[in-house]
């Protein structure tokens, strides 16, 4: 497989002109369109995606090793089909609505100021994850490992402490209704 290193791609439309199949190392993708692109089997190591649209891209077997996403649209992105080996991600200011992280190991992952509406974290290991200023409206947490996760500034979440591991997870007082929702308790 060809290796492409330390290259900047700016304002490219990979939905119309496909990205060359290769291993990308320490590359930067700025304001690129990957919507509905086929990224099957690509390898992205220490790459940075800024302002990119990656909605509905096919990432089957794609490797993201220390990949950072800043201000990206990742609507419906299915991370659960990516290569789990050395998977390392971070997100800031991203729209991850309907994204799937099903069954992934994402220890210490950081989500900062992200829209995670309807995101699927079923059976995901989110030990020590940070959800800073994230909107988790209708995000799904079932059989998830949330030990030491930080939800203190997250909002609109609803998760069942009986259906998830939450040992030493951190929540704000304002977020308690999201932990008690299943009991239909009214807090004032």
C-alpha positions as CSV (number, residue, x, y, z in Angstrom):
1,X,0.0,0.0,0.0
2,X,1.3,3.4,-0.9
3,X,2.2,5.8,2.0
4,X,1.4,9.5,1.8
5,X,3.1,11.6,4.5
6,X,2.8,15.1,5.8
7,X,0.5,16.4,3.1
8,X,-2.3,19.0,3.3
9,X,-5.5,18.5,1.3
10,X,-7.7,21.5,1.2
11,X,-11.2,22.0,-0.3
12,X,-11.0,18.7,-2.1
13,X,-14.3,16.9,-3.1
14,X,-13.6,13.2,-2.5
15,X,-17.3,12.4,-3.1
16,X,-16.7,13.2,-6.8
17,X,-12.9,12.6,-7.2
18,X,-12.1,9.6,-4.9
19,X,-9.2,9.9,-2.5
20,X,-6.3,7.8,-3.6
21,X,-6.3,4.4,-1.8
22,X,-3.3,4.7,0.5
23,X,-2.0,4.9,4.1
24,X,-2.0,8.6,5.2
25,X,0.5,9.5,7.9
26,X,0.5,12.9,9.6
27,X,-1.7,14.5,6.9
28,X,-4.2,17.3,7.3
29,X,-7.6,17.4,5.5
30,X,-9.2,20.9,5.6
31,X,-12.7,21.7,4.4
32,X,-12.8,18.5,2.3
33,X,-16.0,16.7,1.3
34,X,-16.0,12.9,2.0
35,X,-19.8,12.5,2.0
36,X,-20.7,9.1,0.8
37,X,-17.0,8.5,-0.1
38,X,-15.7,4.9,0.0
39,X,-12.8,4.8,2.5
40,X,-12.8,1.0,2.9
41,X,-9.4,-0.2,4.1
42,X,-7.7,3.2,4.2
43,X,-5.3,3.9,7.0
44,X,-5.2,7.4,8.7
45,X,-2.4,7.7,11.3
46,X,-1.9,10.9,13.2
47,X,-4.2,12.7,10.7
48,X,-6.3,15.8,11.4
49,X,-9.6,16.5,9.8
50,X,-10.8,20.1,10.0
51,X,-14.2,21.4,8.7
52,X,-14.7,18.2,6.7
53,X,-18.1,16.7,5.7
54,X,-17.8,12.9,6.3
55,X,-21.5,12.2,6.4
56,X,-22.4,8.6,5.4
57,X,-18.9,7.8,4.2
58,X,-18.1,4.1,4.1
59,X,-15.4,3.3,6.6
60,X,-15.5,-0.5,6.6
61,X,-12.1,-1.7,7.9
62,X,-10.7,1.9,7.9
63,X,-8.0,2.5,10.4
64,X,-8.0,5.7,12.4
65,X,-4.9,5.8,14.6
66,X,-4.7,9.0,16.6
67,X,-7.1,10.9,14.3
68,X,-8.5,14.3,15.4
69,X,-11.8,15.7,14.0
70,X,-12.4,19.4,14.4
71,X,-15.6,21.1,13.3
72,X,-16.5,18.2,11.1
73,X,-19.9,16.8,10.0
74,X,-20.0,13.1,10.7
75,X,-23.8,12.5,10.4
76,X,-24.5,8.8,10.5
77,X,-20.9,7.9,10.5
78,X,-20.5,4.2,11.4
79,X,-17.3,4.0,13.5
80,X,-18.3,0.5,14.6
81,X,-17.2,-1.0,11.3
82,X,-13.7,0.7,11.3
83,X,-10.6,-1.3,12.2
84,X,-10.5,-1.5,16.0
85,X,-6.7,-2.1,16.2
86,X,-5.0,0.9,17.7
87,X,-8.2,2.9,17.2
88,X,-7.7,6.4,18.7
89,X,-10.1,9.3,18.1
90,X,-10.8,12.8,19.4
91,X,-13.6,15.2,18.5
92,X,-14.1,18.9,18.9
93,X,-17.0,21.0,17.6
94,X,-18.3,18.0,15.6
95,X,-21.8,17.0,14.5
96,X,-22.0,13.3,15.3
97,X,-25.7,13.0,15.1
98,X,-26.7,9.3,14.5
99,X,-23.1,8.2,14.6
100,X,-22.5,4.6,15.8
101,X,-19.7,3.6,18.2
102,X,-21.3,0.2,18.9
103,X,-19.0,-2.2,20.8
104,X,-15.8,-0.1,20.4
105,X,-13.1,0.3,23.0
106,X,-12.7,4.1,23.3
107,X,-11.0,4.5,26.6
108,X,-10.1,8.2,27.4
109,X,-11.8,9.5,24.3
110,X,-12.6,13.2,24.3
111,X,-15.7,14.8,22.9
112,X,-15.6,18.6,23.2
113,X,-18.6,20.7,22.3
114,X,-20.2,18.0,20.1
115,X,-23.7,17.2,18.9
116,X,-24.2,13.6,19.8
117,X,-28.0,13.4,19.2
118,X,-29.1,9.8,18.7
119,X,-25.5,8.5,18.8
120,X,-25.2,4.8,19.6
121,X,-22.8,3.9,22.4
122,X,-24.3,0.4,23.0
123,X,-21.8,-1.9,24.6
124,X,-19.0,0.7,24.1
125,X,-16.1,0.9,26.6
126,X,-15.9,4.6,27.4
127,X,-13.8,4.3,30.5
128,X,-12.4,7.8,31.4
129,X,-14.2,9.4,28.4
130,X,-14.8,13.1,28.5
131,X,-18.1,14.6,27.2
132,X,-17.3,18.3,27.6
133,X,-20.2,20.7,26.7
134,X,-21.8,17.9,24.6
135,X,-25.4,17.5,23.7
136,X,-26.4,13.9,24.2
137,X,-30.1,14.2,23.4
138,X,-31.4,10.6,22.7
139,X,-27.9,9.1,22.7
140,X,-28.1,5.4,23.5
141,X,-26.1,4.0,26.4
142,X,-26.9,0.3,27.0
143,X,-24.4,-2.1,28.6
144,X,-21.8,0.6,28.2
145,X,-18.7,0.9,30.4
146,X,-18.7,4.5,31.7
147,X,-16.4,4.1,34.6
148,X,-14.6,7.4,35.4
149,X,-16.3,9.1,32.5
150,X,-16.9,12.8,32.8
151,X,-20.4,14.0,32.1
152,X,-20.2,17.2,34.3
153,X,-20.8,19.7,31.5
154,X,-22.7,17.4,29.2
155,X,-26.5,17.9,28.8
156,X,-29.7,16.2,27.6
157,X,-28.4,12.8,28.4
158,X,-30.5,9.9,29.8
159,X,-28.8,6.8,30.9
160,X,-29.8,4.0,33.2
161,X,-27.3,3.3,36.0
162,X,-28.7,-0.3,36.2
163,X,-28.0,-0.9,32.5
164,X,-24.5,0.6,32.4
165,X,-21.2,0.5,34.5
166,X,-20.8,4.0,36.0
167,X,-18.4,3.5,38.8
168,X,-16.6,6.8,39.7
169,X,-18.3,8.5,36.7
170,X,-18.7,12.3,37.2
171,X,-22.0,14.1,36.8
172,X,-23.2,17.6,37.7
173,X,-26.1,18.1,40.1
174,X,-28.0,19.6,37.1
175,X,-27.5,16.3,35.2
176,X,-29.1,14.0,37.9
177,X,-32.5,14.0,36.1
178,X,-30.8,12.2,33.2
179,X,-29.8,9.4,35.6
180,X,-33.3,9.2,37.1
181,X,-35.4,9.5,34.0
182,X,-36.6,5.9,34.0
183,X,-38.1,6.3,37.4
184,X,-40.2,9.3,36.2
185,X,-39.1,11.3,39.2
186,X,-39.9,15.0,39.1
187,X,-37.0,17.1,40.3
188,X,-37.5,20.8,41.1
